[in-house]
Amino acid sequence: MSDPISLTCLRKGEPARFKRELLDSIFLPHCTNRTEYSRKPDFMIVEYPDGGRAELFLSNLSDEALALFETVKPPTFEIMNQVLDMPRGDPAFVQCVTFSRCGGDMFFDDLYELAHQTRSVISLYSGIAVTDEAVLDDVPEDFVDAKFPHVVHSGADIVRAIQTG
């Protein structure tokens, strides 16, 4: 897949965090840059025996950064730069993961597992996907591509959602 996919944890329409240890339990066994990841835990590369892979970009904004981010919707370039320059939140938590250069059955199974356990929204270039229809109650109307939801029950369903749009 060439287009990035993101996973965002939301609760009642607001960004929420989940424990990094959950992400690590799923993806760290496949991490090929463990030394770099342990020093700077916002980037991970995973590779799978089936040839699948992904680059993970992890983010956890501080409460102050989130508050600034929420001041202007949609955020301006200036607000985005200010947020990116602010200190990050507690590294024990993650609120958003972007997956790029990703593919492979095993990768999509892991993506499904993370989304399911965190009750997160998966943003695809063809809309959004959730693992439980109840998660849609947490998605605000102005969330990117919220009007095209897919309910998925496996990694293969995520691939089908991408392919069918």
N, C-alpha and C positions, 0 to 999 in steps of 0.2 A: 504494500500500500504506500502511496506516495503522500497522501494528504494526512496531516496530523489528526490524531484522535485525542480528546481530553476527557478526563474523569473529574467531576466536580461534586463534592459533598455539599448538600444543601439541607437545611432544616427550616421549615416554615418560611421558605423563600429567601433565606439568608445563607451566606457561605458558612460552612461548619467544618470542623476538623475531625480527623480520625487518627488513631494511633499508628505511628510509623512502623511499629513492630508488626502490625498486620500486613502492611505492604511488604516489609522485609521477609516475612514468613512465606509469602507467595513468590516474590521475584528474586530475592537474594540467592537462592540456590542456583540460579542461572546467570548471576552477575559475573561479567568478565572484567570489570574494573573496580574490584573490591577495595583496593588500597586507596584509590582516588575517592571513591564513594565514602569511605570511612572518614577521610579528611574533610571532604566537602559534600555533605549528603543532599545535594540538590540535583545530581546527575548520575544516572545509572545506565549501563549498557547490559542487556540480557541477550543470551544466545541459547537456543534450544537444540536438542538432538535431532529434531525433525527439520532443521534448517531455518526455523523461524528466529526472529530477533526483534529487538526494539531498543530505542533510546528513550529513556524516561527523564523528563524534566519535572522536578518536584517543587511545589511552592507551598509556603505557609506564611501568609502575611501576618504582621502584628495587628492587634486590635486598632491601633492608631492608623496604620496603613489602610485597613479595611474601612474605617470611618471616613478617611479622606477619599478613598475610591468611591464611596457611596454618595459623595457630595454632588457629583455631576453625572447624570446618566443620559446618554452613554458617556463614559469618561473621555475627556479630551487627551490629546497627546501629552500636554503639559502635566495633567494629573497623573497619567500613567508613568511618566518619568519621575515625578515626585514620589510616587508609591514605590517604584523600583529602587529608589535611593534610600528608602527608609529601612531601619533594622527589621530583620525577619522575626517571625514568631518562634515559639518554643520548638526546637528541632525534634522533639519527641512526637510531634504531630505533623500531619500533612492535610491540606485542604483541596489541592488540585494537582493533578498529574497530567502532563502532556506527553503523548507517545508519538514519536516520529520514526520514520523508516522502519515501520513495524509490519509484521506479518507472520504467518504460520499458525497451524491449528493449536499447538501447545500455547503459544502466546495468547491467542484469543480465548482459550479456556482459562488462562490465568487472569486476563482482563475481566472476563465474566465473573470469576470468583471474587476478585477485589470489589467490583461494582456491587455484587450481591451482598457481600458481608458488610460493606459500608453504606449500603442503600444510597449509592451515588448515581448521578446522571452521567451517561456516556454521550459526549457530543461528537457526532459524526458529520461529515460534510453533507450527508443526506438527511439530517435531522438529529433527533436525540433517541437514545435507547435507555431503557430502565429494565431491571430484572424483576420488578414487582410493580404492578399498576398503581399501588398505593403511593409509591414514590412520586408519582406525577402530582400529588397533592402539595408537595414541597416545592414544585417548580413554578416560579413566578411567570406571569403571562409574557413579560418582556424578555424572558430568557431566550438566548439565541436558539433558533430552530425549534422552539417548544411546540410549535403547531404541527410538527411532523413526528409524533412519538412512535417508537417501536417498543413493544414489550418482548424481551428476549429471554430465553431459558437455557442458553448454552453459548459457548464461543462460536459455534457454527451459525447460530441465529444472528450473532453480531455481524459475521461475514455476509450473511444473506441480506441483512438490513443495509449494509454498505452497498452491496451489489444492486439491490432493487430500488434504493433511494426511497 
